[in-house]
């Protein structure tokens, strides 16, 4: 995703250099901070994916156990029915955990996309400031 902004020179003269440099430092720091946050978010994603995979596996196992226990309960006694109910409740809980884990992955993906977009914007701004800096230097010569 590339965007081209209408390049209007905000800083034009040598007297604007101090303000330009202040903004340049500020934007550079923002780029560094966003880069760090993005790296952390990307590094955390595999952990979320692993937890989600485990949660899905647990949910599938719980469903199988619940189904097996329900089959026993149809021909069994009250104890079998109670056990089937417990396993069914566990299956529901595990399914909810799997759903929550998958939602965390989606949230992390959104966070990564947002940080990437913000980083691209700041990098574009940095390039614009660099062009202004170069233009001021060229007019001084």
N, C-alpha and C positions, 0 to 999 in steps of 0.2 A: 504494500500500500504506500504509494508515494503521493505526496501532495505538494503542489507548488503554490507558495503564497505570493501575493503581489508584493514584490520586494520594494519597499519604500525605505529609503535611507533615513533612519531615525537620528543617527549620529553622523554629522557631516564635516565638522571642523576639528582642528587640533584641540580646541577648548572643550570639546565633547569627549576627549579621550579618557578622562578620569571616570566619567559616568559610564562610558562604553566598557572600560576595564572592570568596573564594579559589577555591571550586569553580566559581563563575560564570566567572571569568577562565580557569581551566583548561579548562573546556568550550568557552568562546569560542575559545580558542587551538586546541583540537582541531577545531572547526568550520572555522576558517580554514585549518588544515593540510589537512584532508580536502577542502575546496573547491579548494585549490590542486592537490592530487594528482589530483582528479577532472578538473579542467580540462586538466591535462597528459595524462592518459590519453585523454581525448576528442580532444585535439589530435593525439595520436600515431596514433589509429585510421585516419585516411585514408591515412597513409603505409604502414601495414601492409596495408590493402586494395589500394593501388596495387601494392605489391610482390607481393602474392598474384596479382593480375590478370596482372602481367607474367610471373610464374612459370608460371601456367596456360597463358598464350599460348606461352611457350617450350616447355613440355612438349608442347603440341599440335603445334607446328612440328617438334619432334624426332621425334615419333611419325610424322608424315607423311614426313619425310626417311628415317627408318628403314624405313618400309614401302616407299618407292620404291627404296631401296637393296637391300632384300631381294628385290624383284621382279627387279632387275637381276642379283642374285647367283644366282638360280635358273637363269638361262641364261648366266651369266658364268663367269669364271675365279676362281682362288684370291684374287686381289686384291679382286675384287668381294665375295667372301664375308667377307674380313677387314674391309673397309669397312662392310659391313652389320652385322657384329658390333659395331664401334665405335659406329655410329650407334644401334644397339639399346641399348647400355650408356649412351650419352648420354641417350637417351629415358627410361630407367629413372631415371637421376640427376635429370633435370629433373622427372619425375613426383614423386619424393621431395621435391624442393625445393618444388614446388607444394603438396604435402601439408603440409610443415612451415610454409609461409607461411600456409596456411589455419588450421593449429593455433594460430599466433600470433594470428590474428584472434580465434579462439574464446577464447584466454587473455585477450586484451585486453578482450573483451566481458564475461568473468567478472569481471575486475578492476574494470571500470566499474560493474557491478552491485553488487559488494561494497562499493565506495567509496560508491556512492549510498545503499545500505542503512545503512552506518555513519553517513553524514552525516545521514540522516533521524532516526536514533536520537539523535544528539548535538543536533540542532535541537529535538527533542522534549524532551530533558533541559533544554536552555536555556530553553524555554518554561515548564517546570515550576519551574525555579529563579526565573524572573521572577515567576511567580505567588506563590511563597513570599516573594520580596522585597516584592511589593506587599502581601501579607497582613501582613507585619511592619510595614510603613509605616502601614498602616491601623489597626493596633492601637496604635500609638504616638500617634495623634492624639487 
